[in-house]
Structures are given as C-alpha cells and as structure tokens.
Amino acid sequence: MRVTSNLFPETLQQQLNSLQTKQLNLQTQSATGLKIVEASDNPGDYAVALNSTEDLSRMLGYVNSSNEAQLKLQSNQSAMTSMQKLVSRSYELAQRGNNVLNAGDLQALAVEVKDIVSQMANLANTQVDGYYTFGGVENKPPVLDSSTGLVATSNTSIGNFVLNSTTTANVTKVDVNQNYSFDTGIVAGNGTVTAKGFLSNGTTNILTTVQNLFTSLNSGTPTSTTQITDLKNSMDIITEQLGKSSAKLAALDANSTRVQTDQQLGKQRVSELTQANMADVLTQLQKTQFNYQAALQSGARILNISLLDYVR
Amino acid sequence: MAGIGLPGTLLMGARSLNAQRLAIEVTGHNISNVNTPNAARQRVNLVTDIQLNLSLGPQGTGSYASNIESLRSKYLDNQIVKQTFNQGFYDKKASLASLVQETLGENLSTDTTGGVNGASSETGVQNDLNQFYEAYQSLAANPTSLEYRQQVLERARSLAGDIQAIASRLSDVQTDMRSEAGSTATDVNTLSKQIATLNSQIMKVESQTGAPANDLRDQRQEAIENLSKLISIKTSTNATNSSMVDIQIADTTGTALATGGTAGGYLVLGDNAAGTVINGNASTATASVGISATNPALVTLTNSATSTIPASTGLGGELGAIVNVANFVVGSASVAGGSSATTADTVYERLELFATQLATQVNALQNNGSAYDLDNNNNAGNLFSFTAGNAAATISMSLTNGRALAASSAANSPLNSTNASTIANLRDTQISPGSGWTNTSLSEYYRSSVVADTGFIVQQATRDSSTQTLVMNQLTAQRESVSGISIDEEMTNLIRFQRAYEASARLVSVADEMYTKVVNGMGAGR
C-alpha cells in the first residue's frame, strides 16, 4: 500500500485521539472508583444498579420504621413495668387486708390503694403530643370518669373510673419488611374480649378489681379471697403483656438484623456491578500511557524525517 | 540511411524539455496542494513519439506529454460519499443522544456508607422517588408527626420539580436541535448550489480544452462529500453531459438536489406545530414541515416539483441525525393520555407517561373517600396538580399543608397509617396504564424505559459511530494510497524530472554543437 505524507499525521491524530479518550475513561474510573457512571456506560447494569439502590432505599425505610417501632415498644414496656409494680403492690395490700381485722388499719391501706388506682388511670391516659399512647388509632382516652364521661385525670373521683367502651384494639401498624407489618402499640382495652388490653382481657378488669379492693378496704371490710384471685389474674395479664412486648422487641431486633444484612448484601451487589477493578484499571492506564508516549515518540521521529533534509 | 537528422534531434530535445518542464510544474502543483482537502495527486503522462521505420529498423523520435491525469478512484470516491453520510449520522446522533441523556441528570457516585464501596444515584428522579417513598414510610411509622408530614411535602416538591426540570431541559435541547436543523438545511442548499455551479464550470472547461478539469473535479468531490456528511445522497452521471454529476437525496423518490448545472431542489425545513419555516425563504416553501410536537418531522423540497420526504425513512447525515433524535429520541408529550393504542417510544413521551401516572396514582390514594387526613377529612385534595397532556412540564404541588396528607385509611383514626403505607408501597405496585407500560412499577418504568433505554440509544450510537469511523479510516487510507500526495514521492519526482530536463538540455546543446560544426566547419564556405 502506498503511504502518503498526510496519512502519517492523520493516522497519528486518530491514534492519539483514541488513546486520549481511553485515558480519560480510565482516569474517570480510577478517580471515581466506578466503572459505570452514566447509563450509556452499561445500560443494563446501570438499571440493575438503580434497582438495587431502590432496594437499599426501601430497606433504609424499613430500618427507620423498625427503629421507630422499637422506641415505641420500649416506651410501652416501660409503662407495663410500672403497671406491673402497681398491680403487684395492690396484690400485696390485698393480702395484708385479708389478715388485718382492724377497720382503721384497713382504711389506712385503702389510702394507698386509692393512690394506685389514680396512678393506673393516669398511666393508661398517657398522652404524647396530644395523642393517647394507649388509646388505639382512634386516639380515644382509655379511662373515663363513669359519672361525667370525661377523661379521668385525678384521684378526686376515685371509684368512678371506667374503661372507655368505645376504644378498639387497633394500633398503628408499620411495614418493617416486605409483607411484614408490625403493631407498634398496645391498648388499655375496653373491657371486652374484642379489645383486649393491659387493663382488661375481657374477663378480668384490672381497674375495676383494684377499685373494688379500695371500696372494701375503705369500708373496713377485709379483702376477700375472690379479690385476691382477681388481683393475681391481673398480675398475669400484665405479665402476659410484658411477655408479648418483649417478644415483639425480639422479633423487631431479629428483623432489623435481617434487614441490615440484606442492606449489606444489596450494597455488595451494587458494588460488584459498579465498582471498577482498580488493579486492572491502573494497569490499563499505565499501558495506555505507555502506548500514548510511544505513539508521540514514534510519530515525532517519523514526521521529523523528510527527503528535504537530504537534498539540496 | 535516413533518420530524424540534426533538426529532428533538436526538435526532440525541445519536446523533451517541454515535457520535463511540464512534469516539474505538475509536481510543484502537487506539492502546493499537499494539504488541500480532497486534492488528488496529478501526473503528466509521457508517451513515446512516432517511430520512423528505417532500413536499419524502427527509430524512435522522443517523447511528449500526452495529458495531465488526476489519480482518483471513482469506486473509492463513491464509497466514501456513501459512508460519509453514515459517519455524519452516527457521529451526530451519538453527540445529540448524549445531550439527551444528560438532561435526565442521572449519575452514579461512590457511596461508602456501611463499610461497602457501593454506588448510588444522588441526583435525578430515581433518587427523588426513593426519598419520596422513604418519607411516606417514615410518615407511616409516625402518622401524627407534623415534621414527617412536612418531609413528605418537601420530597414530593423535589420530585415534581425535577420532573419539570427534565421536561424543560428536553424542550431546550429540542429547540436547539430545531435551530441546528434549520442551519444544516441551509448548508445543504448552499452546497447543492455550489455543486451545480461546479458542474457548469467543469462542463465548460472540459468542452473548451478537451482535457479533464482536474482541480474543479477535486473541488466538486470535496463539495459532494461535505454535502454527504449533512444528508444521505446518491450521485449519478448526468444524462446529457458525462462531465456533470447529478445529486439526489437517497430517499424513495430520489428528490434532486442538483441536476447538471441546476440546483434541483430547495430544502425547506419547517415546524409543523408552529406552522413556520425554519430556514430559507418562506415564500419558496409550499408546506410547513419539520420537527413537530405532534407529527414526525417532514422535510420538504420545493422548487419545480414539490415532494415531501418523511424523516422516518431516514434522511441520513447530520440532518437526518438531528431530525431523528429530535423526533424519535426526544419526542414530545403526544401520548400523554396513555392511550393503549399508542406506544410511548420517545424519552419525552415516556417521561410524560411517568409523570401522569405518578400524579394519578398518588392522587388516587391521597384524595379518595376512604383516606383521611389528620383532621379527619376525606377527599383531602390531590398531592400533585398537572395539566393533562402536559404533565411532565406542569406537575407541581397541590397540597401545601402537611395536615392534609391522607395517611389514615379509617375515619376518626389519626394514628392509623395504612394509607401512608399504601402510598409508600407504590414503589412495588405494578400498574398497566397502556402505551407500552404493562405490569411495571413507577420507578421500574422510569429507570428501564427512560434512563436505561436512553443509555442504550447513546451506547448504540457511540458504537455505530466507532464502527463507522473504522470503516471511514479504512476507506480514507485506501483513497489516500491512490490519490494522496506524498512529499517524498514528489521530491523524488522533482529530482527525476530535473535530471531529465538537464539531460534534454544537454541533448539540445550537443545537437547545437553538431549543427555548428556542420554549418561552420564543413563545406564550400570554409
């Protein structure tokens, strides 16, 4: 093939341009650590990477929801522990009331029971930002004054506290994983089996039980065996709630671990798709630089020689 | 015994001097055109003169320059013309499609959170969508939180804003393409005229001299290749004069751009939507055509015969690439309604469909009778507002108060967050709104049909461009080997012809000496 004067510089320009483009790509890869930056670099893998980043985003949402649920459950568990102490103390006082014959002593015990009833009502009616913690999704006060129908907030109307019959067992649900919804709250209950809660399982009404204890002690009547049995059942209700709450926390914890593991796997997947093999990239970069230098040097040598240098 | 004698020898020397001088002149011409685009090397063809049949045998009478030949390969020239419009098309398409891809603003960047070197898209609609869904997930866990409600509004605003920004950038790109198409069409017209003029000049020179007008032919070839870069053409020898070349657009009707010495057509590019002509003189256009919002672009040639060339048949060249990308890659919001009879094929159509579906799906959940806001209102109002048929360009926030977000799916239940969860789960909800969108979620549609498909177009165009570059390099090298000028070769020729000239001069000198001897040293006069 006949080689002409312009073929050399034109070919050299094309080769240098091609090598520069290659160097630019390799430099971008080494600087970003990514082999895919734009969709056109590898449209299929880019779409898969975006899909994986969406999965990661979804899992991040699950982790956040899970953390929120954990905080609420821990708060509920703390409330249950307080309630357990109150019921347990009521049980102790009932047992003492069963053995004391003196009416004055019984009435002295009634004073403490009255305070416990009030604390129970207040605990059940706990509000955060204006919303009842144990009132279900409808945000209704769990305990009311039976005579006024108003929210029971003090111990002035002792003996008249009742569970709000209009509350339900519905609580806020959050998705903590795909197809895995989680109840984040517990309710006080409305006295029926359809809305079981920590104050009533539909059979035993803790509030009524403790109020009955107050009534009998306050009237100087010793505690009956039935009352003691009811209080024991009440303790079981609270214990059951605590157990459920702990089980939920454990389940949430396990779920969080699973989601976090999935997150790591998702990141690894994205990493495999998008991360440049730095050893390979740097080796290629070095090779390309070498080629570039060689092209420049050989081009300069060839272009520099002309017959004109040898003829007068 | 007879021969050409001393006078004949002198004459032979003189003819040889002329021939070598001419060869040196042509060599000089070659050297001076070594960097002239498309200049073919020329050479003087020397032939032996008549021979005399003597009794001793035939005797030659020297040589003379028969003609000056331009070394071109018609086959390679034609091949280059054919491949040039492919090169122009693919180069331009790769460049323009990259611009379209950039309008989407999707880029992966390194993400090192969690101890793994991953990558995430921190810009673009996909990222906005992720954050939008995350905000709804957070709201589902805290349905009464005004902070989370505000966060949902902010994320939604950001999402709508980015969709609008992409629509605006796509429109800008299309406007620029329209302008570029107009100026390219004008260039086509200018080059067509230039070729017709050169045809006339070549015919005139060649009919007067009887020799090929090499340099004019070089200029015409250059003009044809420049034209070919802009639009796909086919060339043929003029039926009435073989020195002229006819140029036609390589469409089905073969619309003439130049016929002999006449510019055969006037390329008018118009805008269907606006009903205006983009380039040239509107009075010469009988139809307004071009990059249209509603119809595929048409390019109309108007002159003695008006014909239209649907752009979809492929104009080729840069003009073809501009029209192709503007109409068939960028497109417009023409299938906004999501009619199942039409497929959303272009980036804009798909963005439009996506924006419409996003707003429709979210609004349907937000604003219905079984969804309640924090103040127990159902039908609490749409989250997004948009103009049907122009959703991508108009999508914006309709709600401004976070309390009006319908997170609950039950009346009088502010702590219920089922509806917020349902909206968050739109992420995985597959829908089939038609227009080529079947059983695919919103984000999946966006990333596969908008982002990845655009990437495929850019990738394909870039590959085609690279392949075409290799083909062109090969052809150019082949043509260069035939037509290219080599300085080394010309310098060698220069020396060769110089030496021949010196030798011819010596021959004349010797003949002269012999003549002198005969005239002054011999005979009666002595």
Interface residues (C-beta under 8 A of the other chain):
Chain A: M1 R2 V3 T4 S5 N6 L7 E10 T11 Q14 T32 G33 L34 I36 V37 E38 A39 S40 D41 N42 P43 G44 Y46 A47 A49 L50 N51 T53 E54 L56 S57 R58 L60 G61 Y62 N64 S65 E68 A69 D129 Y131 G136 V137 E138 N139 N170 V171 T172 K173 V174 D175 Q178 S181 T184 G185 Q263 Q264 K267 Q268 V270 S271 L273 T274 Q275 S306 L307 L308 V311
Chain B: V34 N35 S98 Q101 L104 E106 N107 L108 S109 T110 D111 G114 V116 N117 G118 A119 S120 S121 Q126 L129 N130 Q131 Y133 E134 Q137 S138 A140 A141 N142 P143 T144 S145 S408 A410 N412 S413 P414 L415 N416 S417 T418 S421 A424 N425 R427 D428 S443 E444 R447 S448 V451 A452 D453 T454 G455 F456 V458 Q459 T462 T469 N473 T476 A477 Q478 E480 S481 V482 G484 I485 S486 I487 D488 E489 M491 T492 I495
